[in-house]
Structures are given as structure tokens and as C-alpha cells.
Amino acid sequence: ADALLAGARGYLEEKGAEKAVPGDVLLFRWRSYLPAKHAGILVEQDHFIHAYRGAGVTRAPLSHHWRR
């Protein structure tokens, strides 16, 4: 089950990555066949804010690694 995606769909409007604008919530999958397990907020077309253990809340480039 893709619980994070299902929950987000209950509150947010889904759109493709190519239409993302600052303020949009981004969901990430580690592999295309796995459920979404991470989220962030787009702050610029090439940066987002997210949090993870060991780093806390951080601003990161939306690199190829994350865009996959």
C-alpha cells in the first residue's frame, strides 16, 4: 500500500513534476516500484526543504538523485 500518497491525495491536488511551483509538496520514492516514503516542499525550481534523521530540517538541491 502507498499510504503516504493516499493520504496526500486526500488533502492535496495531484499534478505532474513538470508543473511544480514553489510551495508545492513533493513526494519521493526510492525506487519506481516502491511506495512513496519521503516528502519535501519545493522552495525554488531547483531546491526543496525536507527533514531526515541526523540532519533535521534542511534545504537541499533538487538534484538528479531526487528528481528520479
C-alpha positions as CSV (number, residue, x, y, z in Angstrom):
1,A,0.0,0.0,0.0
2,D,1.2,3.5,-0.7
3,A,-0.1,5.2,2.5
4,L,1.8,8.5,2.1
5,L,0.5,9.0,-1.4
6,A,-3.1,8.0,-0.5
7,G,-3.0,10.4,2.5
8,A,-1.6,13.3,0.3
9,R,-4.3,12.7,-2.3
10,G,-6.9,13.3,0.4
11,Y,-5.7,16.8,1.0
12,L,-3.7,18.0,-2.0
13,E,-4.2,18.3,-5.7
14,E,-2.0,16.0,-7.7
15,K,-0.1,17.3,-10.7
16,G,3.0,16.3,-12.6
17,A,6.5,17.2,-11.6
18,E,6.9,19.4,-14.7
19,K,4.1,21.6,-13.3
20,A,5.5,22.0,-9.8
21,V,5.9,25.5,-8.4
22,P,7.3,26.8,-5.1
23,G,5.1,25.9,-2.2
24,D,4.1,22.5,-3.7
25,V,4.6,19.3,-1.7
26,L,6.9,16.8,-3.3
27,L,6.6,13.0,-2.6
28,F,9.6,10.8,-3.2
29,R,10.0,7.0,-3.9
30,W,13.4,5.4,-3.5
31,R,12.6,3.1,-6.5
32,S,9.8,3.4,-9.1
33,Y,8.1,0.2,-7.8
34,L,8.2,1.2,-4.1
35,P,5.6,3.3,-2.2
36,A,6.4,7.0,-1.5
37,K,8.3,7.3,1.8
38,H,9.6,10.8,1.9
39,A,8.2,14.3,1.4
40,G,9.5,17.9,1.0
41,I,8.3,21.3,0.0
42,L,9.6,23.0,-3.2
43,V,11.0,26.4,-2.4
44,E,12.6,27.2,-5.8
45,Q,12.6,25.3,-9.0
46,D,15.8,23.6,-8.1
47,H,15.7,23.5,-4.2
48,F,13.4,22.0,-1.6
49,I,13.1,21.7,2.1
50,H,12.9,18.3,3.9
51,A,13.9,16.7,7.1
52,Y,15.7,13.5,7.9
53,R,17.3,11.8,10.9
54,G,20.8,13.1,11.6
55,A,20.3,16.4,9.7
56,G,17.0,17.8,10.8
57,V,15.2,20.3,8.6
58,T,17.4,21.2,5.7
59,R,17.3,23.0,2.3
60,A,18.7,20.8,-0.5
61,P,19.2,21.0,-4.2
62,L,16.6,19.1,-6.3
63,S,19.3,17.1,-7.9
64,H,19.1,14.3,-10.4
65,H,19.1,11.9,-7.5
66,W,15.9,13.4,-6.1
67,R,14.2,14.0,-9.4
68,R,14.4,10.3,-10.4
